[in-house]
Amino acid sequence: MFVVVGATGNTGAAVVENLLSRKQPVRVIVRSAEKGADWKAKGTEVIVASLDDVSALTKAFEGAKGVYLLAPPNYGVEAWLADQRARMDRVAEAVRKSEAQHVVFLSSVGGHLSGGTGPIQVLHYGEHALSAVAKQITILRPCYFMDNWAPVIGAAKAGGVLPTFIAPQAKMPMISTKDIGRVGAEQLIAGGHDKQIVEMAGPAEYSPDEVASALGQILGKTVTAQHAPLSAVVPTFKSFGFSDEAAKLFEEMYTAFSKGAIGYEHPTKLVRGTVTLHEALRAMV
């Protein structure tokens, strides 16, 4: 039995779909029975539990051959870092008590860095908290999600602009969440070997200009990347309902990326995905 946390999100859903396609038994953890209805119809076992309930999580993890974990954020919390670290501590406690055989944890590029990385700091903390208790752990460190462009596709459709805090000509590694889910499922099925780090990227590096060009081809109109200054990060994210601390952490992360301060720990050992930017964008559109 494989247990998946975050099955209603992009990577978690992809993990479940890949496991089911390989005829593997799956248990998903969701926040409500309603959110798990579709998975139940597909043959998965559904457990309703909160990531803040150590007892419920422990029970859900028991007997698992492997557990897929991530750190679902609540960006509206004022003391965001402290809240996320406490959540990771509770999840780690459930892993310890359940004696789950293998944990596959979704971290991020830069997860090996202890500071100056904005919200990635939580994933760094999670890597260490889980490594201290898991019998075997595989840490996934993907790069920028191609799916992160989905919220601004509306602006591209309406006005032909693609807002971005990344310099338009700057190429950076991007990956589809479908590739992350596929690799996550493959790692679960393969089983763990002490502690493994799997750093991931898409089939090529892309710039916002290339994202705009690809979107333009799909939409049949001219789309131009519109570079927003980093000073606009905090007010923009706060307008989305992020707390002041969470918004400032994203400013720190974008600043670090712009300076090249966030990168892979083992860049020569990247696992490459197969989903191209054009394929990912077409699916989003």
Helices and strands as residue ranges (DSSP letters): E 2-5, H 10-21, E 26-30, H 33-41, E 45-48, H 54-61, E 66-69, H 80-98, E 103-106, H 120-131, E 137-141, E 144-145, G 146-152, H 153-159, E 161-164, E 172-175, H 177-190, E 195-201, E 205-206, H 208-219, E 224-227, G 230-232, H 233-239, H 244-258, G 267-269, E 271-272, H 277-284
